[in-house]
């Protein structure tokens, strides 16, 4: 039973590594990768927030950790669903040259 459990966990680790490589290949085709989340993150334009100390959304943090790709995020915690029009505006603003992530 113990040997079987070790095999499962090591194969899961190999599968996770393969998924990370595939995600990296996909992400590397884009100039910018960004998540939209109903979650908390620091506003990059806030005072005292730098790239080094900025807290990102959970999905962006997870993708950055697994792919080593700079993943930006836009998050809101309003207690209501995100409206498609608002998401479209944010994505449009972030795909321009001066957009923040």
Biopython code that builds the backbone (N, CA, C, O; Angstrom):
import numpy as np
from Bio.PDB.StructureBuilder import StructureBuilder

atoms = [
    (1, "UNK", "N", (0.822, -1.184, 0.000)),
    (1, "UNK", "CA", (0.000, 0.000, 0.000)),
    (1, "UNK", "C", (0.876, 1.261, 0.000)),
    (1, "UNK", "O", (0.605, 2.198, -0.752)),
    (2, "UNK", "N", (1.918, 1.294, 0.831)),
    (2, "UNK", "CA", (2.801, 2.457, 0.909)),
    (2, "UNK", "C", (3.529, 2.698, -0.408)),
    (2, "UNK", "O", (3.655, 3.841, -0.845)),
    (3, "UNK", "N", (4.008, 1.633, -1.042)),
    (3, "UNK", "CA", (4.714, 1.778, -2.324)),
    (3, "UNK", "C", (3.776, 2.320, -3.384)),
    (3, "UNK", "O", (4.186, 3.136, -4.210)),
    (4, "UNK", "N", (2.532, 1.887, -3.379)),
    (4, "UNK", "CA", (1.550, 2.360, -4.342)),
    (4, "UNK", "C", (1.280, 3.854, -4.149)),
    (4, "UNK", "O", (1.150, 4.590, -5.127)),
    (5, "UNK", "N", (1.197, 4.300, -2.909)),
    (5, "UNK", "CA", (0.954, 5.705, -2.600)),
    (5, "UNK", "C", (2.129, 6.569, -3.088)),
    (5, "UNK", "O", (1.915, 7.662, -3.612)),
    (6, "UNK", "N", (3.357, 6.086, -2.919)),
    (6, "UNK", "CA", (4.535, 6.827, -3.367)),
    (6, "UNK", "C", (4.549, 6.946, -4.886)),
    (6, "UNK", "O", (4.927, 7.987, -5.424)),
    (7, "UNK", "N", (4.139, 5.890, -5.580)),
    (7, "UNK", "CA", (4.087, 5.927, -7.038)),
    (7, "UNK", "C", (3.074, 6.954, -7.512)),
    (7, "UNK", "O", (3.334, 7.695, -8.460)),
    (8, "UNK", "N", (1.927, 7.003, -6.862)),
    (8, "UNK", "CA", (0.891, 7.964, -7.251)),
    (8, "UNK", "C", (1.370, 9.394, -7.052)),
    (8, "UNK", "O", (1.168, 10.238, -7.924)),
    (9, "UNK", "N", (1.996, 9.674, -5.928)),
    (9, "UNK", "CA", (2.424, 11.047, -5.669)),
    (9, "UNK", "C", (3.546, 11.463, -6.611)),
    (9, "UNK", "O", (3.584, 12.616, -7.041)),
    (10, "UNK", "N", (4.462, 10.552, -6.944)),
    (10, "UNK", "CA", (5.538, 10.931, -7.843)),
    (10, "UNK", "C", (5.018, 11.111, -9.268)),
    (10, "UNK", "O", (5.491, 11.991, -9.987)),
    (11, "UNK", "N", (4.054, 10.293, -9.685)),
    (11, "UNK", "CA", (3.493, 10.471, -11.021)),
    (11, "UNK", "C", (2.680, 11.754, -11.093)),
    (11, "UNK", "O", (2.632, 12.396, -12.142)),
    (12, "UNK", "N", (2.044, 12.133, -10.000)),
    (12, "UNK", "CA", (1.311, 13.406, -9.975)),
    (12, "UNK", "C", (2.288, 14.564, -10.106)),
    (12, "UNK", "O", (1.991, 15.550, -10.781)),
    (13, "UNK", "N", (3.442, 14.457, -9.475)),
    (13, "UNK", "CA", (4.462, 15.501, -9.595)),
    (13, "UNK", "C", (4.981, 15.628, -11.017)),
    (13, "UNK", "O", (5.210, 16.738, -11.497)),
    (14, "UNK", "N", (5.169, 14.508, -11.694)),
    (14, "UNK", "CA", (5.610, 14.523, -13.091)),
    (14, "UNK", "C", (4.537, 15.156, -13.957)),
    (14, "UNK", "O", (4.846, 15.970, -14.827)),
    (15, "UNK", "N", (3.279, 14.795, -13.733)),
    (15, "UNK", "CA", (2.180, 15.368, -14.516)),
    (15, "UNK", "C", (2.088, 16.870, -14.278)),
    (15, "UNK", "O", (1.860, 17.630, -15.219)),
    (16, "UNK", "N", (2.263, 17.308, -13.037)),
    (16, "UNK", "CA", (2.227, 18.735, -12.716)),
    (16, "UNK", "C", (3.335, 19.477, -13.447)),
    (16, "UNK", "O", (3.112, 20.572, -13.962)),
    (17, "UNK", "N", (4.534, 18.889, -13.497)),
    (17, "UNK", "CA", (5.652, 19.505, -14.201)),
    (17, "UNK", "C", (5.389, 19.615, -15.684)),
    (17, "UNK", "O", (5.726, 20.620, -16.309)),
    (18, "UNK", "N", (4.779, 18.570, -16.256)),
    (18, "UNK", "CA", (4.445, 18.598, -17.681)),
    (18, "UNK", "C", (3.405, 19.664, -17.976)),
    (18, "UNK", "O", (3.489, 20.350, -18.995)),
    (19, "UNK", "N", (2.420, 19.809, -17.088)),
    (19, "UNK", "CA", (1.411, 20.856, -17.269)),
    (19, "UNK", "C", (2.030, 22.239, -17.203)),
    (19, "UNK", "O", (1.663, 23.119, -17.982)),
    (20, "UNK", "N", (2.965, 22.443, -16.283)),
    (20, "UNK", "CA", (3.628, 23.734, -16.171)),
    (20, "UNK", "C", (4.394, 24.069, -17.442)),
    (20, "UNK", "O", (4.379, 25.215, -17.892)),
    (21, "UNK", "N", (5.066, 23.075, -18.025)),
    (21, "UNK", "CA", (5.801, 23.308, -19.268)),
    (21, "UNK", "C", (4.856, 23.665, -20.401)),
    (21, "UNK", "O", (5.153, 24.542, -21.213)),
    (22, "UNK", "N", (3.709, 22.980, -20.458)),
    (22, "UNK", "CA", (2.736, 23.284, -21.512)),
    (22, "UNK", "C", (2.156, 24.678, -21.323)),
    (22, "UNK", "O", (1.996, 25.421, -22.292)),
    (23, "UNK", "N", (1.835, 25.041, -20.067)),
    (23, "UNK", "CA", (1.332, 26.397, -19.810)),
    (23, "UNK", "C", (2.374, 27.432, -20.194)),
    (23, "UNK", "O", (2.041, 28.457, -20.789)),
    (24, "UNK", "N", (3.642, 27.173, -19.856)),
    (24, "UNK", "CA", (4.699, 28.121, -20.187)),
    (24, "UNK", "C", (4.775, 28.310, -21.699)),
    (24, "UNK", "O", (4.917, 29.436, -22.177)),
    (25, "UNK", "N", (4.682, 27.216, -22.456)),
    (25, "UNK", "CA", (4.720, 27.322, -23.921)),
    (25, "UNK", "C", (3.559, 28.167, -24.440)),
    (25, "UNK", "O", (3.732, 28.985, -25.344)),
    (26, "UNK", "N", (2.393, 27.966, -23.872)),
    (26, "UNK", "CA", (1.224, 28.757, -24.286)),
    (26, "UNK", "C", (1.431, 30.216, -23.902)),
    (26, "UNK", "O", (1.248, 31.105, -24.733)),
    (27, "UNK", "N", (1.810, 30.472, -22.654)),
    (27, "UNK", "CA", (1.981, 31.840, -22.174)),
    (27, "UNK", "C", (3.078, 32.576, -22.926)),
    (27, "UNK", "O", (2.967, 33.781, -23.149)),
    (28, "UNK", "N", (4.135, 31.877, -23.322)),
    (28, "UNK", "CA", (5.263, 32.536, -23.975)),
    (28, "UNK", "C", (4.901, 33.073, -25.361)),
    (28, "UNK", "O", (5.645, 33.877, -25.924)),
    (29, "UNK", "N", (3.778, 32.643, -25.910)),
    (29, "UNK", "CA", (3.339, 33.147, -27.210)),
    (29, "UNK", "C", (2.695, 34.528, -27.118)),
    (29, "UNK", "O", (2.459, 35.168, -28.144)),
    (30, "UNK", "N", (2.410, 34.993, -25.909)),
    (30, "UNK", "CA", (1.727, 36.268, -25.721)),
    (30, "UNK", "C", (2.666, 37.295, -25.111)),
    (30, "UNK", "O", (3.574, 36.950, -24.355)),
    (31, "UNK", "N", (2.439, 38.566, -25.446)),
    (31, "UNK", "CA", (3.231, 39.649, -24.861)),
    (31, "UNK", "C", (2.866, 39.845, -23.394)),
    (31, "UNK", "O", (3.724, 40.182, -22.577)),
    (32, "UNK", "N", (1.604, 39.637, -23.061)),
    (32, "UNK", "CA", (1.121, 39.879, -21.712)),
    (32, "UNK", "C", (0.133, 38.792, -21.314)),
    (32, "UNK", "O", (-0.733, 38.420, -22.106)),
    (33, "UNK", "N", (0.254, 38.285, -20.100)),
    (33, "UNK", "CA", (-0.678, 37.301, -19.552)),
    (33, "UNK", "C", (-1.316, 37.924, -18.328)),
    (33, "UNK", "O", (-0.631, 38.496, -17.480)),
    (34, "UNK", "N", (-2.644, 37.810, -18.239)),
    (34, "UNK", "CA", (-3.358, 38.493, -17.163)),
    (34, "UNK", "C", (-4.541, 37.654, -16.713)),
    (34, "UNK", "O", (-5.182, 36.991, -17.529)),
    (35, "UNK", "N", (-4.834, 37.678, -15.423)),
    (35, "UNK", "CA", (-6.019, 37.011, -14.900)),
    (35, "UNK", "C", (-7.038, 38.063, -14.487)),
    (35, "UNK", "O", (-6.683, 39.192, -14.149)),
    (36, "UNK", "N", (-8.289, 37.682, -14.521)),
    (36, "UNK", "CA", (-9.390, 38.514, -14.015)),
    (36, "UNK", "C", (-10.020, 37.703, -12.906)),
    (36, "UNK", "O", (-10.507, 36.596, -13.133)),
    (37, "UNK", "N", (-10.012, 38.262, -11.690)),
    (37, "UNK", "CA", (-10.449, 37.478, -10.537)),
    (37, "UNK", "C", (-11.356, 38.281, -9.621)),
    (37, "UNK", "O", (-11.216, 39.498, -9.495)),
    (38, "UNK", "N", (-12.289, 37.585, -8.984)),
    (38, "UNK", "CA", (-13.027, 38.178, -7.873)),
    (38, "UNK", "C", (-12.231, 37.771, -6.638)),
    (38, "UNK", "O", (-12.465, 36.721, -6.040)),
    (39, "UNK", "N", (-11.302, 38.617, -6.282)),
    (39, "UNK", "CA", (-10.325, 38.295, -5.259)),
    (39, "UNK", "C", (-9.612, 39.584, -4.884)),
    (39, "UNK", "O", (-9.855, 40.614, -5.513)),
    (40, "UNK", "N", (-8.750, 39.565, -3.891)),
    (40, "UNK", "CA", (-8.022, 40.765, -3.498)),
    (40, "UNK", "C", (-6.610, 40.761, -4.073)),
    (40, "UNK", "O", (-5.940, 39.729, -4.109)),
    (41, "UNK", "N", (-6.175, 41.930, -4.520)),
    (41, "UNK", "CA", (-4.772, 42.160, -4.840)),
    (41, "UNK", "C", (-4.498, 43.645, -4.650)),
    (41, "UNK", "O", (-5.420, 44.460, -4.644)),
    (42, "UNK", "N", (-3.232, 43.987, -4.495)),
    (42, "UNK", "CA", (-2.863, 45.393, -4.352)),
    (42, "UNK", "C", (-2.978, 46.097, -5.693)),
    (42, "UNK", "O", (-2.673, 45.518, -6.736)),
    (43, "UNK", "N", (-3.416, 47.336, -5.663)),
    (43, "UNK", "CA", (-3.449, 48.167, -6.855)),
    (43, "UNK", "C", (-2.018, 48.568, -7.190)),
    (43, "UNK", "O", (-1.331, 49.128, -6.337)),
    (44, "UNK", "N", (-1.547, 48.298, -8.407)),
    (44, "UNK", "CA", (-0.148, 48.614, -8.734)),
    (44, "UNK", "C", (0.171, 50.101, -8.681)),
    (44, "UNK", "O", (1.338, 50.476, -8.576)),
    (45, "UNK", "N", (-0.856, 50.960, -8.751)),
    (45, "UNK", "CA", (-0.637, 52.408, -8.708)),
    (45, "UNK", "C", (-0.754, 52.984, -7.299)),
    (45, "UNK", "O", (-0.598, 54.191, -7.118)),
    (46, "UNK", "N", (-1.020, 52.159, -6.316)),
    (46, "UNK", "CA", (-1.166, 52.636, -4.942)),
    (46, "UNK", "C", (0.189, 53.070, -4.378)),
    (46, "UNK", "O", (1.226, 52.522, -4.751)),
    (47, "UNK", "N", (0.175, 54.062, -3.473)),
    (47, "UNK", "CA", (1.444, 54.472, -2.871)),
    (47, "UNK", "C", (2.069, 53.329, -2.073)),
    (47, "UNK", "O", (1.367, 52.526, -1.460)),
    (48, "UNK", "N", (3.360, 53.274, -2.092)),
    (48, "UNK", "CA", (4.157, 52.293, -1.354)),
    (48, "UNK", "C", (4.081, 50.879, -1.935)),
    (48, "UNK", "O", (4.654, 49.955, -1.357)),
    (49, "UNK", "N", (3.392, 50.686, -3.063)),
    (49, "UNK", "CA", (3.313, 49.368, -3.689)),
    (49, "UNK", "C", (4.325, 49.320, -4.826)),
    (49, "UNK", "O", (4.313, 50.164, -5.721)),
    (50, "UNK", "N", (5.197, 48.323, -4.776)),
    (50, "UNK", "CA", (6.198, 48.122, -5.821)),
    (50, "UNK", "C", (6.007, 46.724, -6.405)),
    (50, "UNK", "O", (5.219, 45.937, -5.880)),
    (51, "UNK", "N", (6.713, 46.413, -7.473)),
    (51, "UNK", "CA", (6.651, 45.070, -8.051)),
    (51, "UNK", "C", (7.107, 44.014, -7.054)),
    (51, "UNK", "O", (6.619, 42.884, -7.080)),
    (52, "UNK", "N", (8.035, 44.369, -6.179)),
    (52, "UNK", "CA", (8.572, 43.405, -5.221)),
    (52, "UNK", "C", (7.593, 43.084, -4.089)),
    (52, "UNK", "O", (7.564, 41.951, -3.608)),
    (53, "UNK", "N", (6.785, 44.070, -3.654)),
    (53, "UNK", "CA", (5.926, 43.819, -2.498)),
    (53, "UNK", "C", (4.440, 43.735, -2.842)),
    (53, "UNK", "O", (3.606, 43.615, -1.944)),
    (54, "UNK", "N", (4.103, 43.796, -4.118)),
    (54, "UNK", "CA", (2.695, 43.753, -4.515)),
    (54, "UNK", "C", (2.108, 42.366, -4.300)),
    (54, "UNK", "O", (2.692, 41.358, -4.699)),
    (55, "UNK", "N", (0.940, 42.333, -3.663)),
    (55, "UNK", "CA", (0.203, 41.077, -3.499)),
    (55, "UNK", "C", (-0.735, 40.919, -4.694)),
    (55, "UNK", "O", (-1.494, 41.833, -5.018)),
    (56, "UNK", "N", (-0.682, 39.783, -5.333)),
    (56, "UNK", "CA", (-1.501, 39.510, -6.512)),
    (56, "UNK", "C", (-2.644, 38.568, -6.153)),
    (56, "UNK", "O", (-2.658, 37.981, -5.071)),
    (57, "UNK", "N", (-3.605, 38.426, -7.068)),
    (57, "UNK", "CA", (-4.701, 37.483, -6.880)),
    (57, "UNK", "C", (-4.168, 36.063, -6.796)),
    (57, "UNK", "O", (-3.061, 35.780, -7.255)),
    (58, "UNK", "N", (-4.950, 35.178, -6.214)),
    (58, "UNK", "CA", (-4.492, 33.808, -5.989)),
    (58, "UNK", "C", (-4.190, 33.063, -7.281)),
    (58, "UNK", "O", (-3.187, 32.354, -7.356)),
    (59, "UNK", "N", (-5.031, 33.207, -8.295)),
    (59, "UNK", "CA", (-4.780, 32.508, -9.557)),
    (59, "UNK", "C", (-3.528, 33.050, -10.238)),
    (59, "UNK", "O", (-2.716, 32.276, -10.745)),
    (60, "UNK", "N", (-3.363, 34.368, -10.256)),
    (60, "UNK", "CA", (-2.162, 34.965, -10.855)),
    (60, "UNK", "C", (-0.912, 34.498, -10.119)),
    (60, "UNK", "O", (0.095, 34.165, -10.744)),
    (61, "UNK", "N", (-0.978, 34.474, -8.794)),
    (61, "UNK", "CA", (0.162, 34.029, -7.991)),
    (61, "UNK", "C", (0.512, 32.569, -8.313)),
    (61, "UNK", "O", (1.682, 32.221, -8.475)),
    (62, "UNK", "N", (-0.517, 31.727, -8.401)),
    (62, "UNK", "CA", (-0.300, 30.310, -8.678)),
    (62, "UNK", "C", (0.301, 30.108, -10.066)),
    (62, "UNK", "O", (1.241, 29.328, -10.224)),
    (63, "UNK", "N", (-0.225, 30.798, -11.067)),
    (63, "UNK", "CA", (0.307, 30.664, -12.425)),
    (63, "UNK", "C", (1.735, 31.171, -12.517)),
    (63, "UNK", "O", (2.564, 30.568, -13.199)),
    (64, "UNK", "N", (2.033, 32.277, -11.837)),
    (64, "UNK", "CA", (3.415, 32.796, -11.815)),
    (64, "UNK", "C", (4.355, 31.772, -11.191)),
    (64, "UNK", "O", (5.449, 31.528, -11.700)),
    (65, "UNK", "N", (3.925, 31.183, -10.096)),
    (65, "UNK", "CA", (4.777, 30.229, -9.378)),
    (65, "UNK", "C", (5.054, 28.978, -10.210)),
    (65, "UNK", "O", (6.156, 28.431, -10.155)),
    (66, "UNK", "N", (4.079, 28.526, -10.970)),
    (66, "UNK", "CA", (4.231, 27.276, -11.715)),
    (66, "UNK", "C", (4.839, 27.446, -13.094)),
    (66, "UNK", "O", (5.357, 26.482, -13.658)),
    (67, "UNK", "N", (4.791, 28.651, -13.653)),
    (67, "UNK", "CA", (5.295, 28.828, -15.020)),
    (67, "UNK", "C", (6.478, 29.784, -15.104)),
    (67, "UNK", "O", (7.149, 29.838, -16.135)),
    (68, "UNK", "N", (6.745, 30.533, -14.048)),
    (68, "UNK", "CA", (7.795, 31.550, -14.031)),
    (68, "UNK", "C", (7.586, 32.604, -15.121)),
    (68, "UNK", "O", (8.541, 33.188, -15.634)),
    (69, "UNK", "N", (6.323, 32.830, -15.459)),
    (69, "UNK", "CA", (5.936, 33.871, -16.409)),
    (69, "UNK", "C", (5.307, 35.006, -15.608)),
    (69, "UNK", "O", (4.559, 34.758, -14.662)),
    (70, "UNK", "N", (5.607, 36.250, -15.982)),
    (70, "UNK", "CA", (5.033, 37.392, -15.284)),
    (70, "UNK", "C", (3.546, 37.473, -15.613)),
    (70, "UNK", "O", (3.175, 37.885, -16.712)),
    (71, "UNK", "N", (2.699, 37.087, -14.674)),
    (71, "UNK", "CA", (1.254, 37.076, -14.870)),
    (71, "UNK", "C", (0.666, 38.258, -14.111)),
    (71, "UNK", "O", (0.769, 38.338, -12.887)),
    (72, "UNK", "N", (0.055, 39.165, -14.845)),
    (72, "UNK", "CA", (-0.608, 40.304, -14.222)),
    (72, "UNK", "C", (-1.993, 39.902, -13.758)),
    (72, "UNK", "O", (-2.478, 38.820, -14.087)),
    (73, "UNK", "N", (-2.627, 40.777, -12.993)),
    (73, "UNK", "CA", (-3.979, 40.458, -12.556)),
    (73, "UNK", "C", (-4.804, 41.719, -12.379)),
    (73, "UNK", "O", (-4.277, 42.795, -12.098)),
    (74, "UNK", "N", (-6.085, 41.565, -12.547)),
    (74, "UNK", "CA", (-7.060, 42.609, -12.240)),
    (74, "UNK", "C", (-8.078, 41.953, -11.341)),
    (74, "UNK", "O", (-8.702, 40.960, -11.716)),
    (75, "UNK", "N", (-8.246, 42.499, -10.164)),
    (75, "UNK", "CA", (-9.143, 41.876, -9.193)),
    (75, "UNK", "C", (-10.106, 42.909, -8.629)),
    (75, "UNK", "O", (-9.798, 44.099, -8.555)),
    (76, "UNK", "N", (-11.253, 42.436, -8.243)),
    (76, "UNK", "CA", (-12.243, 43.254, -7.565)),
    (76, "UNK", "C", (-12.951, 42.398, -6.528)),
    (76, "UNK", "O", (-13.193, 41.211, -6.747)),
    (77, "UNK", "N", (-13.280, 43.015, -5.394)),
    (77, "UNK", "CA", (-14.045, 42.337, -4.357)),
    (77, "UNK", "C", (-15.243, 43.236, -4.056)),
    (77, "UNK", "O", (-15.211, 44.048, -3.132)),
    (78, "UNK", "N", (-16.290, 43.077, -4.847)),
    (78, "UNK", "CA", (-17.464, 43.928, -4.707)),
    (78, "UNK", "C", (-18.653, 43.203, -4.082)),
    (78, "UNK", "O", (-19.631, 43.841, -3.692)),
    (79, "UNK", "N", (-18.579, 41.905, -3.986)),
    (79, "UNK", "CA", (-19.705, 41.144, -3.476)),
    (79, "UNK", "C", (-20.774, 40.928, -4.533)),
    (79, "UNK", "O", (-21.906, 40.573, -4.208)),
    (80, "UNK", "N", (-20.427, 41.137, -5.780)),
    (80, "UNK", "CA", (-21.348, 40.899, -6.890)),
    (80, "UNK", "C", (-20.543, 40.411, -8.088)),
    (80, "UNK", "O", (-19.325, 40.585, -8.121)),
    (81, "UNK", "N", (-21.202, 39.802, -9.073)),
    (81, "UNK", "CA", (-20.470, 39.300, -10.239)),
    (81, "UNK", "C", (-19.804, 40.436, -11.023)),
    (81, "UNK", "O", (-20.263, 41.578, -11.008)),
    (82, "UNK", "N", (-18.726, 40.092, -11.698)),
    (82, "UNK", "CA", (-18.071, 41.064, -12.575)),
    (82, "UNK", "C", (-18.876, 41.159, -13.863)),
    (82, "UNK", "O", (-19.268, 40.143, -14.437)),
    (83, "UNK", "N", (-19.113, 42.355, -14.302)),
    (83, "UNK", "CA", (-19.881, 42.584, -15.526)),
    (83, "UNK", "C", (-18.973, 42.427, -16.746)),
    (83, "UNK", "O", (-17.837, 42.902, -16.728)),
    (84, "UNK", "N", (-19.454, 41.768, -17.805)),
    (84, "UNK", "CA", (-18.634, 41.574, -19.007)),
    (84, "UNK", "C", (-18.117, 42.884, -19.593)),
    (84, "UNK", "O", (-16.980, 42.938, -20.062)),
    (85, "UNK", "N", (-18.926, 43.940, -19.576)),
    (85, "UNK", "CA", (-18.492, 45.231, -20.116)),
    (85, "UNK", "C", (-17.310, 45.798, -19.362)),
    (85, "UNK", "O", (-16.403, 46.369, -19.968)),
    (86, "UNK", "N", (-17.307, 45.647, -18.042)),
    (86, "UNK", "CA", (-16.202, 46.141, -17.218)),
    (86, "UNK", "C", (-14.938, 45.334, -17.509)),
    (86, "UNK", "O", (-13.851, 45.898, -17.638)),
    (87, "UNK", "N", (-15.085, 44.020, -17.612)),
    (87, "UNK", "CA", (-13.936, 43.164, -17.930)),
    (87, "UNK", "C", (-13.363, 43.557, -19.291)),
    (87, "UNK", "O", (-12.145, 43.634, -19.455)),
    (88, "UNK", "N", (-14.230, 43.801, -20.254)),
    (88, "UNK", "CA", (-13.779, 44.206, -21.592)),
    (88, "UNK", "C", (-13.001, 45.518, -21.525)),
    (88, "UNK", "O", (-11.952, 45.643, -22.157)),
    (89, "UNK", "N", (-13.494, 46.493, -20.774)),
    (89, "UNK", "CA", (-12.790, 47.778, -20.636)),
    (89, "UNK", "C", (-11.413, 47.590, -20.013)),
    (89, "UNK", "O", (-10.439, 48.184, -20.474)),
    (90, "UNK", "N", (-11.326, 46.783, -18.991)),
    (90, "UNK", "CA", (-10.051, 46.552, -18.311)),
    (90, "UNK", "C", (-9.072, 45.840, -19.236)),
    (90, "UNK", "O", (-7.901, 46.213, -19.308)),
    (91, "UNK", "N", (-9.541, 44.828, -19.937)),
    (91, "UNK", "CA", (-8.665, 44.102, -20.858)),
    (91, "UNK", "C", (-8.182, 45.022, -21.978)),
    (91, "UNK", "O", (-7.016, 44.970, -22.370)),
    (92, "UNK", "N", (-9.071, 45.853, -22.483)),
    (92, "UNK", "CA", (-8.705, 46.785, -23.545)),
    (92, "UNK", "C", (-7.663, 47.783, -23.042)),
    (92, "UNK", "O", (-6.697, 48.081, -23.743)),
    (93, "UNK", "N", (-7.860, 48.299, -21.829)),
    (93, "UNK", "CA", (-6.910, 49.244, -21.250)),
    (93, "UNK", "C", (-5.559, 48.591, -20.989)),
    (93, "UNK", "O", (-4.523, 49.242, -21.121)),
    (94, "UNK", "N", (-5.560, 47.319, -20.620)),
    (94, "UNK", "CA", (-4.314, 46.636, -20.299)),
    (94, "UNK", "C", (-3.567, 46.097, -21.516)),
    (94, "UNK", "O", (-2.406, 45.703, -21.404)),
    (95, "UNK", "N", (-4.217, 46.077, -22.670)),
    (95, "UNK", "CA", (-3.534, 45.614, -23.860)),
    (95, "UNK", "C", (-2.882, 46.772, -24.632)),
    (95, "UNK", "O", (-2.149, 46.546, -25.594)),
    (96, "UNK", "N", (-3.153, 48.001, -24.208)),
    (96, "UNK", "CA", (-2.466, 49.136, -24.819)),
    (96, "UNK", "C", (-1.071, 49.198, -24.240)),
    (96, "UNK", "O", (-0.798, 48.574, -23.214)),
    (97, "UNK", "N", (-0.195, 49.930, -24.871)),
    (97, "UNK", "CA", (1.208, 49.989, -24.452)),
    (97, "UNK", "C", (1.379, 50.453, -23.004)),
    (97, "UNK", "O", (2.230, 49.923, -22.291)),
    (98, "UNK", "N", (0.595, 51.421, -22.560)),
    (98, "UNK", "CA", (0.794, 51.979, -21.218)),
    (98, "UNK", "C", (-0.017, 51.328, -20.138)),
    (98, "UNK", "O", (0.003, 51.803, -19.003)),
    (99, "UNK", "N", (-0.750, 50.238, -20.437)),
    (99, "UNK", "CA", (-1.635, 49.626, -19.460)),
    (99, "UNK", "C", (-0.893, 48.998, -18.294)),
    (99, "UNK", "O", (0.228, 48.513, -18.449)),
    (100, "UNK", "N", (-1.530, 49.009, -17.113)),
    (100, "UNK", "CA", (-0.944, 48.373, -15.927)),
    (100, "UNK", "C", (-1.464, 46.966, -15.823)),
    (100, "UNK", "O", (-2.505, 46.635, -16.391)),
    (101, "UNK", "N", (-0.742, 46.131, -15.097)),
    (101, "UNK", "CA", (-1.213, 44.760, -14.904)),
    (101, "UNK", "C", (-1.638, 44.534, -13.494)),
    (101, "UNK", "O", (-2.065, 43.432, -13.147)),
]
sb = StructureBuilder()
sb.init_structure("model")
sb.init_model(0)
sb.init_chain("A")
sb.init_seg("    ")
for serial, (resi, resn, name, xyz) in enumerate(atoms, 1):
    if name == "N":
        sb.init_residue(resn, " ", resi, " ")
    sb.init_atom(name, np.array(xyz, "f"), 0.0, 1.0, " ", f" {name:<3s}", serial, name[0])
structure = sb.get_structure()
